[in-house]
Amino acid sequence: MEKHFDNTPTEKELRCNVLGQGVKILHALMEHYASGSMEDQKSNDLFIALIQLVCEGRVKGAYSDTGKVMWRLSDRGGSQKAINNLVPFPLTKGKE
């Protein structure tokens, strides 16, 4: 994997980041599709920015007490610009 800037994860880190958040990413993708947000370019841009942060290991999903996925900064953190672009996704654990 070619590095494009200093914060690009190695292929191993990328694989760990994506596989570690795989179910949450899948829930986010399903919700994004089901909500009709794929028709809105701005919403798609924000969704892809969220997924990019997940791939870089900057954010991680965690289930709340109500079963929703909450995206939070990981130990790697992120820039304030990236933080301001986070979008809340109303996801429910185990709900189909």
N, C-alpha and C positions, 0 to 999 in steps of 0.2 A: 504494500500500500504506500503510495507516494504521499509525503507530508506537504501540505500547502501552507501551513503556518504553524507557529510554535505550539499551539494547543491541540493540534490534531492528534487523536489517540493512535497508538500502534494498532495493527490488525488484531492482535490478541486482546488489547484493552477494549477495542470496539466490539469484538465478539462478546466479551464478558458483560459490557454495558448493555448491549441489546438483548442478549439472552437473559440477563438478570432482570430486565424490565419487560420481557416479551409479552406476558399476559396483560400487563397494564397498557403497553403500546397497542396491543390488539383491541382492548376495550376502547381506547381513545380513538382508534381508527374507525371502529364500528359506530361509536357515538357521533363522530364527525360526519360519517356517511348518512346515518339515520336521521340526523338533524337537518339534512339538506345543505349543510355548510360547504360542501364541496362545490356548490354552484357559485360561491362567493370567493373571488380571488384573494381579497384581504384575509379572510378567514383561513384559506388554504396556506397563505404565506405565514400566518401566525402558527398554524398547526405544524408546518414543516420546521419552523424555528424551534418549536417545542421539541420535536423529534430530534433535531440536530443537537440540542442541549442534552437530551437523553443519551444520544450516541457518544457525545463527548464526556459523559459522566458528570456533567454539571448539575443536573437535576435527577431526582429519583422519585418514583411514585410510592406512596404508602396508602394503605386503606385506613380510612377514618373509622370511628366507632359505628357510624351509620352505613358503612360499606362503600362509601365513595372514595375514588382515587384522588389523592391530593398530591400535586407535584410540588416538591420542595427542593431547595438548593442542597446539593450534596457537599461533602467535605471539600471538593474541588472548587465549589462556588461558581460564580459567574460575574460578568460585568453588570453594572447597573442597567445598561441598555437592554441586555438580555433578560434581566429580571423584570423590567417593565413590560416586556413583550409576552410574559407568560399568560396563558389563557386557562381559566378554570374549566375543566371538563367534568360535567356531572355524571360520573360513572358509578356503577354499583357492582360490588363484588358478587360474582356468581349469578348475576341476573342475565337472562337471555332475552 
